[in-house]
Every structure is written in C-alpha cells, then in structure tokens.
Amino acid sequence: MAPSSSASPAAGLSRPVAQRKVRPSADYRRRPRMSVSPPPKKFRSMVEIMKVAKRVELPVEEEEEDDEESEEEEEDDYGEVVCEQCGSGERPEELLLCDKCNKGFHMLCLRPIVVRVPIGPWHCPHCSGDQHRIIKSFSQKKIVDFFRIQKESQMVVKCSSAQDTRKRRKRSLVFHKRRRRLSLYIPTEDPHRRLVQMASLASALTVLDMEFSDELTYMPGMARKSSNSAKFESGGMQVLSKEDTETLEQCRAMYKRGECPPLMVVFDSREGYTVEADGPIKDLTILAEYTGDVDYIRNRQEDDCDSMMTLLLARDPSKSLVICPDKRGNISRFINGINNHSPEGKKKQNLKCVRYSVKGACHVLLVAIRDIAKGERLYYDYNGYEHEYPTHHFV
C-alpha cells in the first residue's frame, strides 16, 4: 500500500528554507564594518555670540530692593553723625558709634581716649557706666579669697615689722648704691590701710571682669611655657643677677602673704583707671611684674586690647610673644603711659619697664627710676622697646 501524502518526507529530501541554518562564509566574516562619522560641527566663539546676544535683565526680588534701600538710608543717617564732645562730623574714620544710644564720639575726644577701633560691640562712657565707676568695698574675707592670700600667715593681722624692713633696706642701700641693685618695696605698716589698697585693685579688676594673677599664665590654645625662652631673643636679653632674682622672689612671697606695695588704684575721668603711690617709694624699687596670658604676637594682630606688653622679640617673628592682661593680671595693668611727644609728658615718667631673663625665661619688671612721693601717679614709657604705640594724644 502506497504511503499517504501527509506522511513525513522521505529521507534524502532537503528541509524547507525557513528551517535551514545558514553560516556566513569566511570572506564575509573577515570583512571589516565601515563606520560613517557625521560631518564636524562649526562652533562660534563667545565673542561672536556676545555680539548678537540680547541683553536680559533679571527681575530684582523685593527683599534685595529693601536691603538696598535700607543701606542707602543707613549711609544717609551715618553721614549726619557728629561727635557728642566736639560737635564736629569731620574725621569720620575716627567716629565711634555707640551700639546702645547710637551717638557718635571721636576716639580722641573720649576720656580716656580710645587708641584703636574696638572689635565687636562698643558702648560710650555714659552707656557703659564708666562715669559712675567707684571703688567698691570688699570685706577682709573677700580680699583674702580674691588674692588667694596664704591664710596661715595672717596677713591682715600681722606682717613683717616695718622696722625690720627698714633695716634690710638701709643695709641694702649702703652696700648696693654703687652696684645699683634692685630693692624691695616697703609695705604700708597699717594693716587696715593695706586692705584699702588691695580693695582698690580688686574693685578695678572686677569691673573689667578680670582675675588676679601675679605671674605669667599659659592657657590652652596660646603660647606654651616652653616658648618663653630668653635664648630666642634677637640680640640677647639682659640677665637678672642672682641678688636681684632673690629680691624679686622676696617681693612675690610678700605679696602672697598680703604685704602689697603701697599703691592705690583710682579712677580718673580723663585717664580712666590709674595708679598712684600711697606712700613714699625709693629709687630702684621693684613695684610689680607685668603679668597676664602669654600669647604669640601673630595671634594678636587684630586684638583691640590696649594693654598688651612685649615679652619676647624673637629672631623668628613667628615666635615673638606678648603679655595679654585682658583676662588675668595685676596692678601693672592699670599703670598709664606718658606722652612721648611733649616735654611735660616725659617729665611725668617715674617708672621704667625692663625685660629680664630670669632663670632662662623672659619677664617684665616695673622699677622706680627716681624717688616717688605719696600721692604721685605712676607713669612709664609705653614705647620703651618699639615705637609703635600712639601716645601723642595722651594726657
């Protein structure tokens, strides 16, 4: 029986075209593909674009318009500011505007004068209360705590006899006149008067929000104690002799016992806080060491503190140091400077500021250069080492 037509194709017959696998020839596989790149574009330069570009003005927001108007109004207001002391609006670069009452004052019309433009908020003497600063009263206990006086010495009740101190002073004067040795100060014999003297200093320090410190302090973030070395001084530094070093140590010990030098801090409307002798002081007497926080000069370039003292002028300027009595200090903070530009100002000088190498470290001492009478105010030359401090307007 013959097979039906629907049966599968006989062996040897070829498959339909759709089911056959076609392999490309070797010549076709080796033929590279041709990539057609678009023609290069021609770009115009920015100059050509800006020549034909239209000017577009962006709308100004209302806040920016308000700011510009307020700035113009402020400029108009400041242009009419005059000094409350002299009534002049000249020298606007020297006019200070009080942040409380918005009144203007020339820096040199203020009493005491302002040498540098303050950094941050500033208040005039009336708003800051400088005109009404008085010496506050301190109890004996508060004075002992404020100056951290050694209680076991009973400084208020007893102190070294004034007669013994005079004997030591006489012996030193006879022997040391030729050698020009430094001398101890003679504290006031009356213990209650010494309380008044120390209370005047405590009051002034409290008003300025300062702590008492009778030695150099080294705070974190400032200069380290190791950086205060006299060997870094350019040209060398005068070395304090062994005898004078002993005298300095005795002065420090006396102050710790509450036997302070005969000095009073008073407030003057023209000079501000100042210091006057509350008893006779002899020539070459050590009155105080200039104390405060030690820092690098480079860190204080924009500081407006007017009482910084040079401590070290190093060969490498980046290592130069200053004493900054803005947070901590002693009575030396309130001793004023002379006017270097007037004969009358120079005659007032009765102290000198001397930098010494004491056991390898730099220290600044304030020493009497002549006999000082009771009631005389203390002055020294602010420009003893560097002629950079403006003193031509000092009283």
C-alpha positions in Angstrom: 0.0 0.0 0.0 1.4 3.2 -1.0 2.1 5.8 1.7 -0.2 8.8 2.1 0.8 12.3 1.1 0.6 13.5 4.7 3.4 11.3 5.8 6.8 12.8 6.7 9.1 13.4 3.7 11.3 10.6 2.6 15.0 10.5 3.7 17.3 12.5 1.4 14.9 15.3 0.7 16.0 18.8 1.8 14.4 20.9 4.6 12.4 24.0 4.0 14.4 27.3 3.7 12.9 28.7 6.9 14.3 25.8 8.8 17.8 25.7 7.4 20.8 27.2 9.2 22.9 29.5 7.0 26.5 30.1 8.0 28.3 33.1 6.7 31.3 32.5 4.5 34.8 33.1 5.7 35.2 36.0 3.3 32.2 37.8 4.9 33.4 37.2 8.4 36.8 38.8 7.7 35.2 41.9 6.0 35.5 45.0 8.4 32.5 47.1 9.2 32.6 50.6 7.8 31.6 53.4 10.4 30.2 56.5 8.9 31.1 59.7 11.1 28.9 62.8 10.9 30.5 65.9 9.4 32.3 68.1 12.0 30.2 70.9 13.6 31.4 74.5 13.4 31.2 76.4 16.8 31.1 80.1 17.2 33.4 81.8 19.6 32.0 83.5 22.7 32.9 86.9 21.3 30.7 86.3 18.3 27.8 85.1 20.5 28.0 88.1 22.8 27.9 90.5 19.8 24.5 89.2 18.7 23.1 88.2 22.1 20.2 90.3 23.5 20.6 92.0 26.9 18.4 90.3 29.5 17.7 92.0 32.9 16.6 89.7 35.7 13.8 90.9 38.0 15.1 92.1 41.4 13.4 90.5 44.3 11.6 92.6 46.8 14.0 91.6 49.7 17.0 92.8 47.7 15.3 96.1 47.0 14.5 96.6 50.6 18.1 95.8 51.6 19.5 98.3 49.1 17.1 101.0 50.3 18.0 100.3 54.0 21.7 100.5 53.2 21.2 103.8 51.5 19.1 105.1 54.4 21.9 104.0 56.8 24.5 105.7 54.8 22.4 108.9 54.9 22.0 108.6 58.7 25.7 107.9 59.3 26.6 110.9 57.2 24.9 113.2 59.7 26.6 111.7 62.8 28.6 114.3 64.8 30.8 113.9 67.8 28.9 114.5 71.1 32.0 116.0 72.6 33.3 118.5 70.0 30.1 118.7 67.8 32.1 118.1 64.6 31.4 115.4 62.0 34.9 115.6 60.5 37.3 112.7 60.5 34.5 110.1 60.1 37.1 107.3 60.2 37.7 108.2 63.9 34.0 108.4 64.8 32.7 105.6 67.0 29.0 104.9 67.1 27.6 103.6 70.4 25.7 100.4 70.0 23.2 101.4 72.7 22.4 105.1 72.2 23.6 105.4 68.5 25.6 108.6 69.4 28.9 109.3 67.9 32.2 110.1 69.6 35.7 110.8 68.2 38.2 108.3 69.5 40.5 111.2 70.7 37.6 113.2 72.2 36.8 110.4 74.7 38.2 110.4 78.2 40.1 108.2 78.5 40.9 108.2 74.7 40.4 105.2 72.6 43.6 104.3 70.7 42.4 101.5 68.5 39.0 100.9 66.9 37.2 98.4 69.1 36.4 94.9 67.8 32.8 94.0 68.4 30.1 96.0 70.3 31.2 99.3 71.8 29.3 101.4 74.3 30.0 105.1 75.1 31.1 106.1 78.7 27.6 107.1 79.6 26.0 103.8 78.5 28.8 101.6 79.9 28.7 103.4 83.3 32.4 104.5 83.2 31.4 107.9 84.6 30.0 106.3 87.7 32.6 103.7 88.4 33.6 103.9 92.1 35.9 101.8 94.2 33.8 99.0 95.7 34.1 97.9 99.3 35.5 94.5 99.9 35.4 92.6 103.2 38.6 91.1 104.7 37.5 87.6 103.8 36.7 88.6 100.2 40.1 90.2 99.8 41.8 87.1 101.2 39.9 84.9 98.8 40.3 87.2 95.8 44.1 87.4 96.0 44.5 83.8 97.3 46.5 85.0 100.2 48.1 82.4 102.4 45.8 82.4 105.5 48.3 80.8 107.8 50.5 83.9 107.6 47.6 86.0 109.0 48.4 88.9 106.6 45.7 91.2 107.8 46.6 90.9 111.5 50.3 90.6 111.3 53.0 91.3 108.8 56.8 91.6 108.8 57.7 94.5 111.0 58.2 97.8 109.2 61.3 98.4 111.4 62.8 95.1 110.2 62.0 96.0 106.6 63.7 99.4 107.0 66.8 97.8 108.5 67.0 95.5 105.5 66.5 98.5 103.2 69.2 100.5 104.9 71.8 97.8 104.7 71.0 97.2 101.1 71.2 100.9 100.3 74.6 101.3 101.9 76.1 98.3 100.2 74.3 98.4 96.8 74.3 102.1 95.9 77.4 101.5 93.9 76.1 98.3 92.3 72.6 99.7 91.6 70.8 96.7 92.9 67.1 96.4 92.8 65.3 96.9 96.2 62.2 95.5 97.9 59.2 97.7 98.3 58.2 98.7 101.8 54.5 97.8 102.5 52.3 100.0 104.5 52.5 99.4 108.2 48.8 99.8 108.9 47.0 96.5 108.1 43.7 98.3 107.5 45.3 100.6 105.0 46.7 97.6 103.2 43.1 96.3 103.0 42.0 99.6 101.3 44.9 99.3 98.8 44.1 95.8 97.9 40.4 96.5 97.7 41.0 99.3 95.2 42.8 96.8 92.9 40.2 94.1 93.4 37.5 96.6 92.5 39.2 97.6 89.3 39.8 94.0 88.3 36.2 93.1 89.0 34.9 95.9 86.8 37.0 94.7 83.9 35.9 91.1 84.6 39.5 90.1 85.3 41.1 87.6 87.6 44.1 88.4 89.8 47.3 86.8 88.7 50.8 87.8 90.0 52.6 85.5 87.5 52.6 84.8 83.8 49.9 82.4 82.7 49.9 79.9 79.8 46.5 79.0 78.6 45.4 76.2 76.2 45.4 77.5 72.6 48.0 80.2 73.3 51.8 80.1 73.6 53.3 77.2 75.7 55.6 77.8 78.6 58.5 76.3 76.7 58.2 79.0 74.0 59.1 81.6 76.6 62.9 81.3 76.4 65.3 84.2 76.5 67.6 82.4 74.1 65.2 83.2 71.3 65.6 86.9 71.8 67.1 88.8 68.9 70.4 90.3 70.1 70.1 88.7 73.5 68.4 89.8 76.7 69.7 91.3 79.9 70.1 88.7 82.6 68.8 89.4 86.1 71.6 89.0 88.6 71.4 86.4 91.4 70.9 89.0 94.1 68.2 90.8 92.1 66.5 87.4 91.4 66.4 86.8 95.2 64.9 90.3 95.7 62.2 89.5 93.1 61.3 86.2 94.8 61.0 88.0 98.1 58.6 90.5 96.5 56.5 87.6 95.2 56.5 86.0 98.7 55.5 89.2 100.4 52.5 89.7 98.0 51.4 86.1 98.7 51.4 87.0 102.4 49.3 90.0 101.7 52.1 92.5 102.1 51.3 94.5 99.0 53.3 97.6 97.7 51.9 100.9 98.8 49.8 101.6 95.7 46.2 102.7 95.1 44.1 102.2 92.0 41.9 105.2 91.4 39.5 106.2 88.5 40.1 109.4 86.6 37.5 110.7 84.2 40.3 111.7 81.7 42.7 108.8 82.1 40.5 106.0 83.3 41.9 103.7 85.9 45.3 104.8 87.1 47.7 104.0 89.9 49.2 106.4 92.5 51.6 106.0 95.3 50.0 105.6 98.8 53.4 106.0 100.5 57.0 107.1 99.7 58.8 104.8 97.2 62.6 104.8 96.8 64.6 104.7 93.5 65.2 101.2 92.0 62.3 99.7 93.9 60.6 96.7 92.2 56.9 97.6 92.3 55.3 94.9 90.1 55.9 92.3 87.4 53.8 92.7 84.3 51.6 89.6 84.2 48.8 88.1 82.1 48.3 85.5 79.5 51.3 84.8 77.2 50.5 84.5 73.5 52.2 84.8 70.1 52.1 88.3 68.5 50.8 86.7 65.3 47.6 85.7 67.1 47.0 89.2 68.4 47.3 91.2 65.2 43.6 92.1 65.2 43.3 92.4 69.0 42.0 95.7 70.4 43.4 95.2 73.9 45.3 98.4 74.7 47.5 96.9 77.4 49.5 94.2 75.6 53.2 94.2 76.6 56.1 92.9 74.5 57.7 89.9 76.2 59.9 88.4 73.6 61.2 89.8 70.3 62.5 86.7 68.6 64.8 86.4 65.7 62.0 84.5 64.1 59.0 86.9 64.2 56.6 84.0 64.4 58.0 83.1 67.8 57.7 86.6 69.3 55.5 86.8 72.4 53.3 89.4 74.2 51.6 89.5 77.6 47.8 90.0 77.3 46.2 91.2 80.6 42.6 91.1 79.3 41.5 88.1 81.4 44.2 87.9 84.1 46.6 90.4 85.5 47.7 92.5 88.5 48.2 96.2 89.3 50.6 96.8 86.4 47.6 96.6 84.1 46.4 100.0 85.4 49.7 102.0 85.3 49.4 104.6 82.5 52.0 105.7 79.9 53.5 109.0 79.2 53.1 111.3 76.2 56.4 110.7 74.3 55.8 113.9 72.2 55.7 116.5 74.9 58.3 117.6 77.4 55.6 117.8 80.1 54.7 114.2 79.4 58.3 113.0 79.6 58.8 114.7 83.0 56.0 112.6 84.5 57.8 109.3 83.9 58.8 107.8 87.3 59.0 104.1 86.3 60.8 102.1 83.7 59.7 98.9 82.1 62.6 96.4 81.8 62.7 92.9 80.2 64.9 90.5 82.1 66.0 86.9 81.6 65.1 85.3 84.9 66.3 81.7 85.1 66.2 81.5 81.3 62.7 82.8 80.9 61.6 86.3 79.9 59.9 88.6 82.5 58.9 92.2 82.5 59.5 94.3 85.7 58.3 97.8 86.5 61.0 99.5 88.5 61.2 103.1 90.0 63.7 105.3 88.3 63.6 108.0 91.0 62.1 108.7 94.4 58.3 108.9 94.3 56.3 110.9 96.8 53.0 109.8 98.3 50.1 110.8 96.1 52.1 110.9 92.9 50.7 108.9 90.0 52.8 106.3 88.3 53.8 106.5 84.6 56.2 104.7 82.3 57.1 104.8 78.6 54.9 102.5 76.5 57.4 102.7 73.7 60.5 101.6 75.6 61.3 98.9 73.0 59.1 99.6 70.0 57.9 103.0 68.8 54.6 101.7 67.6 52.1 102.8 70.3 50.4 106.1 69.6 50.9 108.3 72.6 50.8 111.8 71.2 47.2 112.2 72.4 47.9 111.0 76.0 47.1 113.5 78.8 
